[in-house]
Amino acid sequence: MSGQEDLSRVFADREDGGRRLAGELVRRTWVHPLVLGLARGGVPVAAVVARRLGAELDVAVARKIGAPGRREFGVGAVTPDGPAIYDEAILRRLKLTAARMARAEARERAEARRRLERYRNGRAPADVAGRDVLLVDDGLATGVTATAALRDLRAANPRTVVFAAPVGAPGAAAALLHEADDVVCVAEPPDFRAVGQWYADFRQTSDEDVLDLLFR
């Protein structure tokens, strides 16, 4: 796990974050690497990493399940087909149960399936078995969406699975080591509050942006 660099300045944009992340990853030896961008914001970062490593690029989708009335506050996450995961401590704190979140879970799973179908556009998914797989996002905050995606990947029998992002919350990378063989962050700034604060340009990535990068 890395993440010791002090960020004196924010990343210019996701492409800049990808360049700096690729600088960390290119030092390693990878076996038949596959780079998966966690849609949507992770795909521009992953595209840069894949080019630098000479690796295949594909997409992964996981959706945050938001608290009632606070959809941006994630209490869990779901992928198109895997089981939903929840942060049990947050559920207890908010006096929620997984059963109460069933409607939100179904909504986010439907959106995850819609996105993946659009991004694949009829293509078969990349083969994961026996390969070193890098799951790339633009940042790591709570880790709940990353955890959902990593568990899906494990089920497909990769050789190793590594999560990588330009920036992560202190402690989040260490916690994610329960799911990944390694976690690589360029930096874990102590005053981390949100991923977007570490980018000068953090404009939303669109479905069209994702498609352009995948098919370029």
N, C-alpha and C positions, 0 to 999 in steps of 0.2 A: 504493500500500500504506500502510495506517495501522497504528497500534499503539503510539503514544507515550504514551498516558495511563498514569499510575502508579496502580495499584490499591492504595489505602490500606485498602480493605475488600473482602471477597469479595462476589460477587453473592449476593443473597438466595436465588435459585432460577433455573431456566431462563427463566421468564417475565421476571424482572428483567434477566437477561442479554440477552434478546430486545429489551426496551425500550431498553437502552443501545446495543445494536448497531443498532437501527432509527434511533436518533438520528444515527448516523454515515451510514447509507445514505440517509436521506431528503434529505440535502443534494445528492444527485446527480440527474441527469436520466436516466430509464430509458425504454427503448423497449419497449412491450408486455411489461412484466416478468413473469417467472414465478419464484416462490420454491419451491425444492425443499428440504424438510427431510430431512437424512440420518438415516435411521431407526437406532435409535429416538430417541435423546436429542436429535437436532437438530430434531425436528418441533415440540416446544413452543416452541423459540426461533424457528423459521421462521414459525410461526403468528402470532406477535406482529409479526414483520417484515412479513409479507404484509398484515396488517391496516393497519399504518402506511403502507405504500406503496400500498395499494389494489390489490394484485396478486393474481393467481391463486396458490393454494397446492396443491402436490402433494408426492409423496414420492419419495425415491431410496433405494436399498438397496445397501450394500457391506458385505462381511463380512471381518473380519481373519482371516488364516491364521496360527495360532499355532505356535510352535516345539514340537517333540515334548516332551511332559512339562511344557510351560510355555505353555499355550494363551493366556494373557493377553499373552504377549510376541510381538507381531506381526512376522513375517518377510515377510509379503505380504498381499495382499487380492484379493478377487474380487467381481464383481457377478453378477446373475442370468444374464447372457448374454455379457458381454464377456470378453476374455482375462484370466487372472490376472496380477498383477504381483508382483514380488519385489524386496526390497531386497538387491541382489547383495552389498553389503559385509557385511550381517548374515549372509547365507547362507555366505559364505566364512569369516567369523569362527567360526560354529558348525559348520563343516565339513558343511554341508547342500547339497543340490541341489534344483532344482525337481522333478525326477523323484521324489525321496524324499518330497516334500510332496504327491504326487498324491492320496493318500487324504484328507488334511486338506483339500486344495483342493476335492475332490468333495463332502465333507461340508458345507463352508461355502457352496459354490454351491447345494446343495440347500436349505439353510436360507434363503439369500437369495431363492431362487425361492418358497419357502413363504411367507415374509413378504410379498413383493411381491404375490403372488396374494391373500393375505388383505387387504392394505391396499387393493388396487385394487377388490376385491369386485365384479368384473365391469365396472368402469369402464375406458374407454379411457385410455391415458396422455395427459397434457397434451402439446400440440404444442410442440416446442422450436424448430423451424426459424425463423430470422430474428428471434428474440426475445433480449432481455437476460435471461439466466438466472442466478439467484443460488442457489448451493448452500450451504446453511446447516447448521452443526453446532454442538454446544454447546461445542466446543473443538477445538484443533488440537495434537496431540502429535507423532507421527512423520510424519503426513501420508500414510501408505500407503493408508488407506481412501479418503481424499479424492482421491488421485491416481487410483485405480481408477474412482471415480465420475465424476471430471472427464473422463477419457478416453472413457468411455461417452457423456457429454454432447457432447463434441466431434464424435463420429461422427454426431450428429443435426443438425448444422449450425446451432447457435445464432448469433445476431449477435455476442454476447459471452457469456462465462461467467466469473462472479466467485465466488470462495469467500469465505465470511464466517462469523466465529465471535466470540463475546465475548472469548475468551482463547486465546492460542497460545504455544507454546514459542518462545523466541528463536531466530531463524534458520529456523524451520520455514516461516513465511510467505514469506520470500524464496525458499526452495527450491521452494515450490509455484508460484511465478511461471512456472516452466517449463511448467506445465499450465494455468494460469488467466490470463485477461487482467488480473486484479487479485486481490489478497487483502486482505481487510479484517478486522482484529482490533481490538477496543476496546483491548486491552492485550497486551503480550508481556513479562510480568514476568521479571526475570533469575533469580529463584529458583524458576522453574517446575519442578515435578517430575511432576505429573499434573493432568489437567483438573479432577478432583473436588476438589482442594484449594482451588480458587477459587470454590467454591459452598458457602454455608452449608447449603443443602438440595440434595443431589445424589442423591436417591432414584431408583431405577431407573424408567425409562419403560416401561410395558407396551404390549403390542399393543392393548389396549383404549383406552389413552390416545391412541395414535396414531390409531386409528379415530375416536375422538370428535372429535379436532381436525380431521381431514380432512373429516369429514361435518357438522361443526357449521355 
